[in-house]
Amino acid sequence: MNTIEQAIQAYLSSNNYPKFDLKAVLFDMDGVLYDSMPNHAGSWHTAMTSHGLDLSFEEAYLHEGRTGADTIQIICRKQGVELSDEEITAIYKEKTELFKTLPEPKQMPGSYELLQKVKNDGLMPMIVTGSGQKSLLANLNVSFPCIFNREHMVTSFDVKFGKPNPEPYLKALEKGNLNPWEAIVIENAPLGIEAAHKAGLFTIAVNTGPLPDSYLWDAGANLLYPNMPTLNKKWKKIKEALIFIH
C-alpha cells in the first residue's frame, strides 16, 4: 500500500467508518485558495501593536482560523490585559481596515486548477473559513468563477465558535447534508486541521506558511503536501484511492 492508501485506511479504521462515499471537498480560504496570510499577519501585528498588545508576524499564523474576537481575547489573556467588548470590536475593525489597504492577495498557485477538477469530478466544493474579511469573500466568484455558491460557505458570520472548535466543519456538514465520510478537508493551518479532525473529517494539509510540518501533523493531518500545486498533481491518485478503498 502507498502512503495515500495507508492514510485513508488508518482514518477509516480509527473512526469506524466502513468506506468513503466522497461527495464534497471542504476548502479553507486563507492560505489555501488565496495567498493572503502575509497580509493578515501584517495587519494583525500592526493593529495589536497600536493598542499596546504584542502579536508577532509568526505567531499570527498559529492563530489562523480563529475568529477575530477569539484571537484578540487569547492575546489579552496571555498578556494580562482586560479589554471591553467595544475595545475588542475596535481592534478587529482596525485590523480589517489595515487589511483592505494592502495589495489584493493573489490566488494560491494551483488552487483554481484543483477547484476545477473537483467540480468536473461531480463533487461539491465548499468554503469553511474563520474569516469575516468581506473583501475576500465577495471576490470569491470573481477569482474562482462558477465554483462556489453562498449556501455552501461557512464563515465567521455563521458560527459561534471558531476553529479549533469543530463547529465550522460540523456546520459545513449540516449545510451540505453530508456525513463525515462523504467529505474531505483541505487546510493549511494547525487550528483548522484540529477543527476538521475533531469533526471526524479526513484532512489534507498543505503547508503554505512558515510553520514546520510537525505543527500540521500534530494537529491531526491525515496527508500533508508542501503546496497547492503538489496537491493538484496528486489529486487524481487521492480521488481514486478514496473511491476504491473499502
C-alpha positions, 0 to 999 in steps of 0.5 A: 500500500502507498502512503495515500492508501495507508492514510485513508485506511488508518482514518477509516479504521480509527473512526469506524467508518466502513468506506468513503462515499466522497461527495464534497471537498471542504476548502479553507480560504486563507492560505489555501485558495488565496495567498493572503496570510502575509497580509493578515499577519501584517495587519494583525501585528500592526493593529495589536501593536497600536493598542499596546498588545504584542502579536508577532508576524509568526505567531499570527499564523498559529492563530489562523482560523480563529475568529477575530474576537477569539484571537484578540481575547487569547492575546489579552489573556496571555498578556494580562490585559482586560479589554471591553467588548467595544475595545475588542470590536475596535481592534478587529475593525482596525485590523480589517481596515489595515487589511483592505489597504494592502495589495489584493492577495493573489490566488494560491498557485494551483488552487483554481486548477484543483477547484476545477477538477473537483467540480468536473469530478461531480463533487461539491466544493465548499468554503469553511473559513474563520474569516469575516474579511468581506473583501475576500469573500465577495471576490470569491466568484470573481477569482474562482468563477462558477465554483462556489455558491453562498449556501455552501460557505461557512464563515465567521458570520455563521458560527459561534465558535471558531476553529479549533472548535469543530463547529465550522466543519460540523456546520459545513456538514449540516449545510451540505447534508453530508456525513463525515465520510462523504467529505474531505478537508483541505487546510493549511493551518494547525487550528483548522486541521484540529477543527476538521479532525475533531469533526471526524473529517479526513484532512489534507494539509498543505503547508503554505506558511512558515510553520514546520510540518510537525505543527500540521501533523500534530494537529491531526493531518491525515496527508500533508503536501508542501503546496497547492500545486503538489496537491493538484498533481496528486489529486487524481491518485487521492480521488481514486484511492478514496473511491476504491478503498473499502 
